[in-house]
Amino acid sequence: MDGQVKVAVIYYSATGTTFQMARAAVAAAEKAGAEARLRRVRELAPEEAIRSNAGWHAHHLETQDVGVAELDDLEWADVVIFGTPTRYGVMAAQLKQFIDGSGPLWSRGALVNKVFAGFCSTATAHGGQEATLLSLFTVVYHWGGIVVTPGYVEPSQFVSGNPYGGSHTSNNGEVPPDESALGATALTARRAVEVATALKRGIS
């Protein structure tokens, strides 16, 4: 068995906040010794809706070259880190549709014992960050996966204040992820890689 941990960072981002956090997760995973893939889920919104928001349209064009997530990415990975903006306290529909298509993998147990983690962003403070991450983890329980969180394992987590995963309040996309949010996202990725590495060593 190949000893290098494989990480898929699978995200949805409208105006770029979650995308920046996704890149921080990829960088941290690679620094921890993993092979990482960055994948965006397919956009479901109509073109006219995207064009009606300058930031959304600009980000849509800027990330055309980012690979689109496929079920193969879930099967390939030892670690899957999901990123999403919050929509009424749950994950965005775009990410949910991708997850809903995982039935063929679930039915044959292809997601069992993989490591999963997450990060999210909200427009406002108390906008559902914890609820969103917990909704992601509910999916993992059905898959038989292993949830890894940043917890309060480093002093920086007492600043970010979210033990469930990386999170950021963007003020409706006007405030980019700060050092605290990116650091919490990086810690989440690093811990996921560490746990997956330990699992691979125990299995091999």
Secondary structure, 3 states (H helix, E strand, C coil): CCCCCEEEEEECCCCCHHHHHHHHHHHHHHHCCCEEEEEECCCCCCHHHHHCCHHHHHHHHHCCCCCECCHHHHHHCCEEEEEEEEECCEECHHHHHHHHCCHHHHHCCCCCCCEEEEEEEECCCCCCHHHHHHHHHHHHHHHCCEECCCCCCCCCHHHHCCCCCEEEECCCCCCCCCHHHHHHHHHHHHHHHHHHHHHHHHHC
